[in-house]
């Protein structure tokens, strides 16, 4: 039973305020507690009473609502990962592969969710580990982890091992490690394949602008561990996570990519399927 709901959105997204007001009124009428983060734009217009402290906001919800685009959804998934509550995405972005519900229909489907009538999907969560002199720094990712060269124009060379077996040396602008969920994000722009999210236990290794016509993306089981090392001696190398967080690293540092036992839980649109979403978002057909 859903007793508490947290709503997350961009701190500067004024256009979401009307949706937030409608949702808080909707849940208040059903005696469900609604929690909002302490953003300045909420301090007017009657929403101040729903603001709570960070711990309460993150630890209390039975349901999480993300309002915005896929970037907002991914950030929401990251901050609520340990709680493990299902996420309902309302799309106010452009593509919206993860935020499947439109602002015109969310109330209908929230009513169904309160009746426990909804479809829940679980997606793999991957971990990127930066190992420098035996000291590890790790971040979780849902879409992709990208090895890139920052502002430099020259190519970088990346050596990649799969389960401790040497695979290849990639020379180019970088390397994308993408999940099935992230196959329609940066990897798609770099010529990678689209993988249905139902094929959850695979990921893509996709070179960015490789300096060889024989280099192509490869799909591997998510149970494999990847170990990458940049051979090119340059500074300002970056490991970027879901386009939102970045770790600076140096040539020779070890980068490890592996599956975790954590899951991202999202509520699917019951009247859409993945193929119809592809047609709509990519203008197919």
C-alpha positions as CSV (number, residue, x, y, z in Angstrom):
1,X,0.0,0.0,0.0
2,X,1.3,3.5,-0.9
3,X,1.3,5.8,2.0
4,X,4.1,8.3,1.1
5,X,5.2,9.7,-2.3
6,X,8.3,11.8,-3.1
7,X,8.3,14.0,-6.1
8,X,11.6,14.9,-7.8
9,X,12.2,17.4,-10.6
10,X,14.8,19.9,-11.8
11,X,15.3,22.7,-9.3
12,X,14.8,25.4,-12.0
13,X,11.8,23.8,-13.7
14,X,9.1,26.4,-13.1
15,X,6.9,24.8,-15.8
16,X,6.5,21.7,-13.6
17,X,4.9,23.6,-10.7
18,X,1.4,23.3,-12.0
19,X,1.8,19.5,-12.3
20,X,3.3,19.3,-8.8
21,X,0.4,21.3,-7.4
22,X,-2.1,19.0,-9.1
23,X,-0.3,15.9,-7.8
24,X,-0.1,17.1,-4.2
25,X,-3.8,18.0,-4.3
26,X,-4.6,14.5,-5.8
27,X,-2.7,12.7,-3.1
28,X,-3.9,15.0,-0.3
29,X,-7.5,14.1,-1.2
30,X,-6.6,10.4,-0.8
31,X,-4.8,11.0,2.6
32,X,-1.4,10.1,1.1
33,X,1.6,12.0,2.3
34,X,3.5,13.9,-0.4
35,X,7.1,15.0,0.0
36,X,9.0,17.6,-1.9
37,X,12.7,18.6,-1.9
38,X,13.8,22.0,-0.5
39,X,14.0,23.9,-3.7
40,X,13.6,27.7,-3.7
41,X,11.0,27.7,-6.4
42,X,8.7,25.8,-4.1
43,X,8.7,28.4,-1.3
44,X,5.7,30.2,-2.9
45,X,2.3,29.1,-4.2
46,X,1.2,26.9,-1.4
47,X,3.8,24.1,-1.8
48,X,6.0,25.0,1.2
49,X,4.0,22.7,3.5
50,X,5.1,19.7,1.5
51,X,8.8,20.4,1.7
52,X,10.7,18.0,4.0
53,X,14.3,17.3,5.0
54,X,16.6,15.3,2.8
55,X,16.6,12.2,4.9
56,X,12.8,12.0,5.0
57,X,12.5,12.8,1.3
58,X,14.9,9.9,0.4
59,X,14.0,7.3,3.0
60,X,10.2,7.5,3.3
61,X,8.5,7.0,-0.1
62,X,6.7,3.9,-1.2
63,X,6.5,5.6,-4.7
64,X,8.7,8.1,-6.4
65,X,7.6,10.5,-9.2
66,X,10.1,12.0,-11.5
67,X,8.9,15.0,-13.6
68,X,11.1,16.0,-16.6
69,X,13.2,14.2,-19.2
70,X,15.2,11.1,-19.0
71,X,18.1,13.0,-17.4
72,X,15.8,13.9,-14.5
73,X,14.6,10.3,-14.3
74,X,18.2,9.0,-14.1
75,X,19.2,11.5,-11.4
76,X,16.1,10.4,-9.5
77,X,16.9,6.8,-9.9
78,X,20.4,7.5,-8.6
79,X,19.4,9.3,-5.4
80,X,16.6,6.8,-4.6
81,X,18.6,3.7,-5.5
82,X,19.2,2.5,-2.0
83,X,15.6,2.9,-1.1
84,X,14.5,0.8,-4.1
85,X,11.1,2.4,-4.5
86,X,9.4,2.2,-8.0
87,X,9.7,5.3,-10.1
88,X,6.8,6.8,-12.1
89,X,8.1,9.1,-14.9
90,X,6.1,12.1,-16.2
91,X,7.7,13.3,-19.4
92,X,8.4,17.0,-19.8
93,X,11.6,16.5,-21.9
94,X,12.1,15.7,-25.6
95,X,12.6,11.9,-26.1
96,X,11.4,10.4,-22.9
97,X,12.3,6.7,-23.2
98,X,12.1,6.4,-19.4
99,X,9.5,9.0,-18.6
100,X,6.7,7.2,-20.4
101,X,3.6,9.1,-19.0
102,X,2.5,12.4,-20.5
103,X,1.3,15.4,-18.4
104,X,-2.2,14.9,-19.8
105,X,-2.7,11.3,-18.5
106,X,-0.7,10.9,-15.3
107,X,-3.7,11.2,-13.0
108,X,-5.5,8.3,-14.6
109,X,-2.6,6.0,-14.2
110,X,-1.7,7.2,-10.7
111,X,-5.2,6.1,-9.7
112,X,-4.5,2.7,-11.1
113,X,-1.2,2.5,-9.2
114,X,-2.9,3.3,-5.9
115,X,-5.1,0.2,-6.7
116,X,-1.9,-1.8,-7.2
117,X,-2.7,-2.1,-10.9
118,X,0.6,-1.4,-12.7
119,X,3.5,-3.0,-14.5
120,X,6.8,-2.9,-12.8
121,X,10.1,-3.4,-14.7
122,X,13.6,-3.9,-13.2
123,X,16.7,-2.8,-15.0
124,X,20.3,-3.6,-14.3
125,X,22.5,-1.2,-12.4
126,X,26.2,-1.2,-13.4
127,X,29.2,0.0,-11.5
128,X,32.2,1.9,-12.9
129,X,35.3,1.7,-10.7
130,X,38.4,4.0,-11.0
131,X,41.4,2.3,-9.5
132,X,44.5,4.5,-8.9
133,X,47.3,3.1,-6.9
134,X,45.1,0.6,-5.2
135,X,42.5,3.3,-4.2
136,X,39.0,2.8,-5.6
137,X,36.4,5.4,-6.5
138,X,33.1,4.0,-7.8
139,X,29.9,5.3,-9.3
140,X,26.7,3.5,-10.4
141,X,25.3,4.0,-13.8
142,X,22.0,3.1,-15.5
143,X,22.6,4.3,-19.1
144,X,26.3,4.5,-19.9
145,X,29.8,5.1,-18.7
146,X,32.0,7.0,-21.2
147,X,35.8,7.2,-21.4
148,X,36.7,10.5,-23.1
149,X,39.6,12.9,-23.7
150,X,38.0,16.1,-22.4
151,X,38.9,19.1,-24.5
152,X,41.8,17.6,-26.4
153,X,41.5,17.0,-30.1
154,X,44.0,14.2,-30.5
155,X,43.0,10.6,-30.4
156,X,43.3,8.4,-27.2
157,X,44.2,4.8,-27.2
158,X,42.3,2.5,-24.8
159,X,43.2,-1.1,-24.0
160,X,40.3,-3.3,-23.1
161,X,40.2,-6.7,-21.3
162,X,37.1,-8.8,-21.0
163,X,37.1,-11.2,-18.0
164,X,40.9,-10.7,-18.0
165,X,41.2,-11.7,-21.7
166,X,42.6,-9.0,-23.9
167,X,40.0,-7.9,-26.5
168,X,41.4,-4.8,-28.3
169,X,43.1,-1.5,-28.4
170,X,40.7,1.2,-29.4
171,X,42.1,4.4,-30.9
172,X,39.6,7.3,-31.4
173,X,37.6,9.8,-29.4
174,X,36.6,7.5,-26.6
175,X,34.7,4.4,-25.6
176,X,31.1,4.0,-24.4
177,X,30.0,1.2,-22.1
178,X,26.2,1.2,-22.3
179,X,23.4,-0.9,-20.8
180,X,20.4,-2.1,-22.7
181,X,18.5,0.7,-21.1
182,X,21.1,3.2,-22.4
183,X,21.2,1.8,-25.9
184,X,18.9,4.6,-27.1
185,X,21.1,7.3,-25.5
186,X,24.7,8.4,-26.4
187,X,25.5,4.9,-27.8
188,X,22.8,5.3,-30.4
189,X,24.2,8.6,-31.5
190,X,27.6,6.9,-31.9
191,X,26.1,4.3,-34.2
192,X,25.4,1.6,-31.6
193,X,22.6,-1.0,-31.8
194,X,19.2,-0.6,-30.2
195,X,18.7,-3.3,-27.6
196,X,15.3,-4.0,-26.1
197,X,15.3,-3.4,-22.3
198,X,13.9,-6.9,-21.9
199,X,17.3,-8.1,-22.9
200,X,18.5,-6.8,-19.6
201,X,21.6,-9.0,-19.1
202,X,23.8,-7.5,-21.8
203,X,25.7,-4.4,-22.4
204,X,27.4,-2.6,-25.4
205,X,31.0,-1.7,-25.9
206,X,30.8,1.1,-28.5
207,X,33.9,3.1,-29.7
208,X,33.4,6.8,-30.4
209,X,34.8,7.8,-33.8
210,X,37.3,4.9,-34.0
211,X,40.3,5.4,-36.3
212,X,39.7,2.1,-38.0
213,X,36.9,0.9,-40.2
214,X,37.1,-2.6,-38.8
215,X,36.2,-1.5,-35.3
216,X,32.5,-2.0,-34.5
217,X,30.3,-2.1,-31.4
218,X,30.1,-5.4,-29.6
219,X,27.4,-6.8,-27.3
220,X,28.5,-8.7,-24.3
221,X,26.8,-10.5,-21.4
222,X,26.3,-8.2,-18.4
223,X,27.9,-10.9,-16.2
224,X,31.3,-10.1,-17.8
225,X,33.7,-7.8,-16.1
226,X,35.5,-5.2,-18.3
227,X,38.9,-3.7,-17.5
228,X,40.1,-0.6,-19.4
229,X,43.3,1.3,-19.3
230,X,44.1,4.5,-21.3
231,X,47.6,4.2,-22.9
232,X,47.8,7.8,-24.3
233,X,49.7,10.1,-22.0
234,X,47.5,13.1,-21.6
235,X,45.7,15.0,-18.8
236,X,42.0,15.9,-18.5
237,X,40.8,12.4,-19.2
238,X,37.2,11.8,-18.0
239,X,35.0,8.9,-17.1
240,X,31.5,10.3,-17.4
241,X,28.5,8.5,-15.8
242,X,25.0,8.9,-17.4
243,X,26.1,12.3,-18.6
244,X,25.7,13.7,-15.1
245,X,28.8,12.8,-13.0
246,X,32.5,12.6,-14.0
247,X,35.7,11.2,-12.6
248,X,39.0,12.6,-13.7
249,X,41.7,10.0,-14.3
250,X,45.2,9.6,-15.7
251,X,46.8,7.5,-18.3
252,X,47.5,4.0,-16.9
253,X,44.7,4.1,-14.3
254,X,42.5,1.1,-14.3
255,X,38.8,1.4,-15.0
256,X,36.5,-1.5,-14.2
257,X,32.9,-1.9,-15.3
258,X,30.7,-4.6,-13.8
259,X,27.1,-5.6,-13.0
260,X,25.8,-5.1,-9.5
261,X,23.0,-6.8,-7.6
262,X,21.0,-3.6,-7.4
263,X,18.0,-2.8,-9.7
264,X,16.4,0.3,-11.0
265,X,12.6,-0.2,-10.7
266,X,10.4,1.8,-13.0
267,X,6.7,1.7,-13.7
268,X,5.8,1.0,-17.4
269,X,3.0,2.5,-19.4
270,X,0.4,-0.2,-19.7
271,X,-1.0,1.0,-23.0
272,X,2.4,1.3,-24.8
273,X,5.0,-1.2,-25.9
274,X,8.7,-0.6,-26.6
275,X,8.2,-0.7,-30.3
276,X,5.5,2.0,-30.3
277,X,7.8,4.1,-28.1
278,X,10.6,3.7,-30.7
279,X,8.3,4.7,-33.5
280,X,7.1,7.7,-31.6
281,X,10.5,8.9,-30.3
282,X,12.5,8.2,-33.4
283,X,9.9,9.1,-36.0
284,X,9.8,5.7,-37.6
285,X,7.1,4.5,-39.9
